[in-house]
Amino acid sequence: MIKLATMTSVCPDWTLEETIAGMKRHGYNALEPRVEWGHAAGIEADLDAGGRDAIRHRLADEGLEVCCIATSCRLAAADPDERAGHVDALRTYIDLAADLGCLYVRTFGGRRAQNVEWQAVVDYVIAGYRQVLLQAADRGVTVLMETHDDWSCSAPVRAVVEQADHPNLQALWDIMHPQRMLEKPEETFGVIGACTRHLHAHDGSYVDGKIQTGPLGEGVIDHATPLELLADAGFDGCFSVEVIHKPGSDHDADRVLGQYAAKFRQFTGQ
């Protein structure tokens, strides 16, 4: 059964207790902390061992879990020194995930080196991931590469995962971005469906030529088809709501959580 999760980006000003209450109110199963953005839930790499243990048990007490640590690590950065910094950061987030009982860490490709063939980019991206995969395997964590930015089309993500050939490197299917690149969900599923372990959900509509997020099921991004295809294939990961609000901004997090939860259940029949 596909589980329902939310990123802390939906409710950046909510404390952990307020976030738990909102998740319980709307029937969520899991939390995806967006680290590095100073969210009030307080889940960051600098948490000490006691803090990590307390959060893990507090969520477990409510029947909830941390499903994925959403980072800004970008393994396709063209500059080797910058890339090395992202690899070092990824090591800290693998440990954070393991300490929270979390199976996944989200990474980006990011902006790739220009004026070189895709295969050369894939090669150096894989070399970066290979620096952390032994640690990830030892700690029971899987690193995910997201369909996002220069990697919004699914084929390059598939190439990295396939050529790395390691069980602890898999894909995160952000449902919006391949469709922005004019991939149909059936096409994306055919390319990365078998290696998809986690989903990001945010519907949207085009306004003045740019996508603007909005209520699930009311925009142009098809979420129903990916959910159906993955459910039929036995996917049991999380559909994680990624509606991004900045701390201190004027928004109704509770409304977003409620609307996405209701539409998710309509799509899945859960």
C-alpha positions, 0 to 999 in steps of 0.5 A: 500500500502506498503511504502518505507523507508530507515534507516540512516545507508545507508547514515550515513554521510548525514545531514538531508537535504541531506537525505531528498533530497536523499529520494525525488530523489528516491521516498522514503516515510519514514525515519528510524533513527538508533539512538546511532550510531552518524549519521549526520542526528542528530536524537537522544534521546538527541534532545530537544523539539524544535529540535524534533518539527523542524524535524517532521515538516521539514519531513512533509513539504516534504510529508515524515515521521519518520516510526520507531526509530531503537534502540539497546535495547535488552530485552533478556539480561541475566543479570537483571541489564543490562536488566533494562538499556535497559528498561530505554533506551527504555522508552526514545526512546518511548518518542522520537518516539512520539514526532516525530510522529513516530508509532514504536520503534525497539528492539532486543531480543539479546543474551538470557540466556543460559542453560534455556528453551526457555519458561523461556527466553520468560517469562523474556523478556515479563516482561521487555516489560510490564514495558514500554507498558503502556507508549507506549500505552499512547503515541501512539507508538508500540514497535517492536521485530525484527527477529534478532540474537538469535531470527532470527527464527520467533517462539520465536518472535511470542511467546513473542508477543502472550503471552504478548498479548498487542496491543503495542507489535508487530513484525518486520520481518527482511527478511534476518535473518529467511532465514539465519536460513533456514525458507522459507518466507511462513513459516515466514509469517505463524508464524508472518505475522499477527503481523508484522508491519514493514520490514527490507530489505537487500539482500546478498550472501554467501562469505566464509560461511558468508552472505555479503549484496548486491544489492536487487534482486541479492542475495540469500534472497527472498524479493519478496515473503514476499512482495507479501504475506504481500500485499495480507494480507493488510499490509500497513507498511514500507519496510525499507532499512537496508544496513549498512555503517559506518560513514566515510566509502567509499560507494555510498549511492545514488546508494544503495537508487536508486537500492533498490527503483527501485527493490522494485517497480519492486517487488510490481508493484508500 
